Amino acid sequence: MSTFTSLSAQLSRLSAGLQGEVILPGQPRFDEARRAFNLAADQHPAAVVFAESPHDVAAAVTFAAGQGQQIAAQGTGHNAMPLGPLTGTILLKTERMRGIQIDPQARTARVEAGAVWSDVVNAAAKHGLAALAGSSPNVGVIGYTLGGGVSFLGRKYGLSASNVRAIEVVTADGRLRRADSEHEPDLFWALRGGGGSFGIVTALELRLFPITQLYAGILWYPIERGPEVLRAWRDLTRGAVPDELTTVGRFLRLPPVPDLPAEIRGKSFALIEAFHLGDPAQADELLAPLRALGPVHDTIKTITVPELLRVHMDPDQPVAGLGDGLMIASLPDEAIDALVSTAGTSARFPLASVEVRHLGGELGRHRRQNGALGSLQAPYLMFAAGITPTPDLKAPATAAVEAVEDALTPWMARHMYLNFSETSRPRATLWTERAYQGLRQIKARVDPDDVIRSNHPIPPVQ
Ligand SMILES: Cc1cc2nc3c(=O)[nH]c(=O)nc-3n(C[C@H](O)[C@H](O)[C@H](O)COP(=O)(O)OP(=O)(O)OC[C@H]3O[C@@H](n4cnc5c(N)ncnc54)[C@H](O)[C@@H]3O)c2cc1C
């Protein structure tokens, strides 16, 4: 019997012991099963396991370890690109584990491994509570939080990872553990910002906040006005901005699709997005210089927390895209010029979105109780992405993303942000040197044989 056949036979036996299912190469649903949200990721794992319970996760991990194989967890596949083709690896999908329990008194949510942000935001909103969701309704809560988690509420409340109360995780030995500040504190520290290298998370307990509405939306300008708009936005971010206000400077090119309103459909813009907690008058005062530039549309208004998930207009459905990001230490005029020349009207390839988020506030405060990514030590976070529905667009889109990154390199911060890294980066740049060495030691303790494979893997210290 060939190795492949014998592995297939063993995987079929694994399947019999699961509530979920195992789908193997050659089976009719394999192509659908191996698909990631990012359709540009072409995954060819040894098998896809759809787990339905912590028991399933433990069985799959034990199986992989016993076979000397690696296993990779995937919630949605938004950040699947750095995983590569996954040849010989078991892909464990958590999308069927979507349970959510809200405790309105304790203001917490217990969220199972496959939940996406809209699940949690909508469940919490019923109790007048908000979660530290990212910009997209369909990004996975676990992948996002393990990588840090930058919300538009983050300047006020910090990283999502800094607001985790407990983590239920299956480690490489097949054990389901609960990690919190009193139990398994090292593992708890590593999982909060260290990514998915330390185990397969089956559930997270997150803090929620008593927020029902915000003052948020977009100031829209024609893309040609990028230089002056981005300068004015940069000036705003350099002033005394309260933690309650988060803004984003962005180039956005919208597709000519019928479900967009006619006034923005198929057009390109320089945008300022604003998200404000508290009295709208305070935001209006801070945004006055940007409004004085005369946006063609002003959609900033009071919205509910679930509506917040739509402001940034992230894709609803799986889409093929190539993107990458970096953190920026400063934005002098020369950096704005560099951004405009590679992402604005003179860009050689029209990237769908190039955004720069203002960080700082609580995101930049390193609290002792925080995890491996204790804070983001940079004032700005850039992400550039191109849509690549056909293979011929991959090379120019990649080149365009790299051109933006290269142009901003002189102002790049020392560290990168894991969640906005969609290429294989030198690992050590994602954390402080001390945190990275700590992560390698914890990896060696909980997974010395490197069974658990994440998209930004941490090698165990030898
Ligand atoms: C449109 C879009 C909008 C985004 N907006 C934001 C934003 O506002 N703020 C922000 O911080 N980030 C944002 N991101 C980045 C996003 O947080 C990362 O891509 C994140 O990794 C996605 O998590 P996922 O579970 O959806 O993706 P996946 O690709 O499924 O997971 C990514 C990695 O997370 C780990 N992982 C996932 N589930 C588990 C698990 N159960 N156990 C262990 N490890 C696991 C694995 O290592 C996996 O490779 C955005 C990305 C996109 C594409």
The ligand as a Gaussian input file, in Angstrom:
#p B3LYP/6-31G(d) Opt

LIG

0 1
 C      -11.320000      42.230000       4.588000
 C      -10.438000      42.124000       5.796000
 C      -10.617000      43.005000       6.855000
 C       -9.809000      42.935000       7.981000
 N       -9.975000      43.823000       9.010000
 C       -9.187000      43.746000      10.103000
 C       -9.303000      44.664000      11.172000
 O      -10.145000      45.562000      11.155000
 N       -8.454000      44.555000      12.213000
 C       -7.530000      43.563000      12.296000
 O       -6.813000      43.487000      13.290000
 N       -7.403000      42.662000      11.302000
 C       -8.195000      42.752000      10.218000
 N       -8.025000      41.866000       9.189000
 C       -6.988000      40.853000       9.301000
 C       -7.538000      39.625000      10.020000
 O       -7.618000      39.897000      11.393000
 C       -6.584000      38.454000       9.786000
 O       -6.624000      38.134000       8.423000
 C       -6.967000      37.253000      10.643000
 O       -5.915000      36.343000      10.626000
 C       -8.212000      36.608000      10.112000
 O       -8.627000      35.589000      10.944000
 P       -9.574000      34.454000      10.335000
 O       -9.798000      33.443000      11.380000
 O      -10.738000      35.115000       9.692000
 O       -8.655000      33.920000       9.160000
 P       -7.954000      32.490000       8.961000
 O       -7.177000      32.623000       7.703000
 O       -8.951000      31.429000       9.058000
 O       -6.979000      32.388000      10.193000
 C       -5.750000      33.046000      10.219000
 C       -4.844000      32.307000      11.180000
 O       -5.373000      32.404000      12.492000
 C       -5.079000      31.222000      13.204000
 N       -6.332000      30.607000      13.644000
 C       -7.573000      30.763000      13.157000
 N       -8.442000      30.038000      13.888000
 C       -7.727000      29.406000      14.824000
 C       -8.040000      28.520000      15.897000
 N       -9.282000      28.122000      16.149000
 N       -7.026000      28.075000      16.682000
 C       -5.758000      28.460000      16.454000
 N       -5.407000      29.287000      15.467000
 C       -6.385000      29.759000      14.682000
 C       -4.327000      30.303000      12.280000
 O       -2.938000      30.456000      12.505000
 C       -4.699000      30.830000      10.912000
 O       -3.715000      30.550000       9.932000
 C       -8.811000      41.947000       8.055000
 C       -8.618000      41.074000       6.987000
 C       -9.415000      41.156000       5.865000
 C       -9.173000      40.220000       4.724000

